Amino acid sequence: MTAIAAPQIDFLKKAGMPLTNEQTITYAEVVPRRRLAYTSVADFVPGVAPYTVATLVELHPHAQGVRLVLTIDAMHDERWTNLAVMGWESELGKLAQVLARRALSTG
């Protein structure tokens, strides 16, 4: 992952973190169009020993399409957990925008 937006670059620099981070991911479960479970190594936090974080993505049929449920492990402290949640909310918000544009262009 590479930070390219000014707020993320500023945050990473202030935290003493690199602007680019390579993720190590191990898939534990893959059920096409239903469920994806994986672990990743959080090895990017200055002063914190690397540790494993589990993520579960579930897709459920819904009247308006598909409901996505994302479950993540807590990070090593509340601040970092909140940052992880904000990151996921940002990414899922971007996905929702893309899907909404696609629905408008095909509908």
N, C-alpha and C positions, 0 to 999 in steps of 0.2 A: 504494500500500500504506500502511496506517495501523496503527501499533502500538497494541494495545489491552490487552495483558497486561502486568502490572506488571514482570516481568523484562525484557521487550523495551523498555519505556518507560525503565526505569532504565539499561539498556545504551546506548540511543540518546542519552539526556541526557548521560551520562558521556563519550560519544565526541564530543559536540558536533554530533550529527546531528539532522536534523529528524524529528519523529514521523510525518510523512506524506511519502511519496516517490512521484512519478509515474514509471512505467516506460515506456520507449520500446522497443518490440519490433518486429523485422522478421522475418517468417516466410520461411524459405529453402526449406522443403520440407514439404508436407502430404500424407500418404498416409493416408486415412481408416482408422482401426482398426489401423494398422501403425507409422507413423513421423511424428514432428513435429520439425522442426529450426528453430531460430530464434536470433537474436542479440538481446541487450539491451545497453543502455548502462549501465555502472556509473559513475554521475556523482554519487554520494552520499557518497563517502569524503573527509572533510576532508583537504586538503593533497595529494590525489592527482588528477592530471588524468583526465578521463573516458576510458574505454576500453571496447572491445566485448568481451562475453563470449558465447560460443556455448554453446547447450544442445541436446542431442539426446535425445528420448524415443522409445524403441522398445517396441512391444508384441509379445510372442511367445506363440502358443498353447502351453498347458502342460496336463498331465494334470489338474491341480487348477483350471484356469481360464486365467489370463493372467499371464505374467511380464513385469514392467515393468523395462526397463533405462534408467537415466538417466545420461547422460554430460555433464559440464560442464567448461568451461575452468577452468584454475586462475586465481585472482584475482591481484592484483599482488604478494601475499606469502603466506607459508604460514599466518599467523594468519587472514587474511581468507578464504583458501581453506577452512580448517577451519570458520570461521563459516558459510560458504555451505553446506558439506556438512551441518553440524548443522541449518541451516534447512531444507534439503531433507529430511533424515531426519525432522524434526519434522512437516513437511507430509505426507510419504508415510505416516508412522505414523498421522496423523489420518485419511487416506484409507483405510488398512487397517481402522481401527476402524469407520468408516462402512460399508464393504463387508461386514465381518463381521456387523454388526448387521442389515444388509439381508438377508444370507444366512440368518440365524436367523429373521427375520420372514417370509421367503417359503418356507423349507424346512420 
